[in-house]
């Protein structure tokens, strides 16, 4: 059966590649800097860089971005979540950090091959340990969206004694339910509150039941995703999200083509849902969920005081 599926992939490859090459290239100017405030946050940098005089926050938040995201937060969820958090910070000193782009490329391979990047989890855990050693009285919240949510789960096993500082694990569009049969994620410690947000009104297929049947031929599946994204209404997006949408129309099919063998195996193994990176999965920074999450995190923090 796999041989037949592989044959179907190869027979469609030339046509798909031809159409993919017609997509506009990702320009260097469109690649967001890790210092771009719309997609990045580096409040922990003085501490992570060993500055002995670095100031501590009351609440230190580290965020793992999703697949394809630029910067160290990303425009879809991390950047809007940071904005929502800072709007709540009149009486709380909140410091936000994204997981290092050097350690975590947020590419499709880290998601489809590892169930969330292992290097992301190690980097996140190490950052929390450094922060907690310098700021032992600070409370820490670990957050992630999409692949970043899986990274956040994995990072719970990389915290060492710093786990005592972690008051919350927050996740948007958490795909853990479609990965738990393959990956053994660490348990959540007793002192850590889980805050999880899944879009159910316009269902996010990575954390709830999908509403649409997708093709089971790998090429046809990727073509379908590309068509869906090409029809997205960008009216409610900010400038960084519109730029990310343009990049996604190129990056999703390009990276999916590099993962065709993995996609074929996942189809045969009944894991196609892992690949349903539809627009509903990207909406948490647009539909108000980030504001709800910011309120909930502040409530958890104040409950610890």
Secondary structure, DSSP 8 states (H G I E B T S, - for coil): -HHHHHHHHHHHHHHHHHHHHTS----GGGS--TT-TTT--BTTHHHHTT-TT----SEEEEEE--TT--TTTIIIIIHHHHHHHHTT-SSS-EEEEE--TTT----HHHHHHHSS-HHHHHHHHHHHHHHHHH-TT-EEEEEEETHHHHHHHHHGGG-GGGGGGEEEEEEES-GGGGTTTT-------TT-EEEEE--TTTT-TTTS--SS---SSHHHHHHHHHHHHHT---TT--HHHHHHHHHHHHHHHHHHHHTHHHHHHHHHTT-GGGG---GGGGGGGTSSHHHHHHHHHHHHHHHT-
